[in-house]
């Protein structure tokens, strides 16, 4: 049976993903500071609302709704309009409330998903859970439970994680890389005095996804070029 897909409608990305994200999956979007994680995640929600009439919820532990609106205005995305018509809900949660959210079976997040009928969900950053939940076993169980809970709510989700700038393996992501259904890596690579943005689908269960690292640019959001080659090459040891 062919797996049902959720299109990101990010130029070039669905092609790399074998048609889109597996429906109901939870995917890690990992990268360094300024690599494009927030842009990619908001573009996923924005396109869902604009092109597929799928409501989205964005949970941020760092940025306020006002700041996210200002950041994304550079791409011509009117997030305020989507919030006003109920297509998008941006929530800012205090990191200090993470344990309370977990204990209350995701309380405010659960209520928002239910009231909006959201099909697309973003958590930015998942790293906050790692800081608050100290015990490694508890962190793993909490993430597994959370991903399963999102799946039961029929959400296709993205969760951001801070990582090194250089190409890495899934093992370097720790337990998140194993628990999540997919891992998308974003890089800001340097060759001498020039930098280039790049993307890699490190993992995507049930998908014949691209195995290449390819460049992308910021042009009305993220625009991926699956057929182009990188100028960056790893330094020889």
Secondary structure, DSSP 8 states (H G I E B T S, - for coil): ----EE----TTHHHHTTSSEETT-EEEEEE-TTSSHHHHHHHHHHHHHHHH---EEEEESS--HHHHHHHHGGGT--HHHHHHTTSEEEEE--GGGHHHHHHTTTHHHHHHHHHHT-SEEEEE-THHHHHH--SHHHHHHHHHHHHHHHHHTT-EEEEEEE--SS---GGGGTHHHHHSSEEEEEEEEEETTEEEEEEEEEEETT------EEEEEESSSEEE-TT---S------
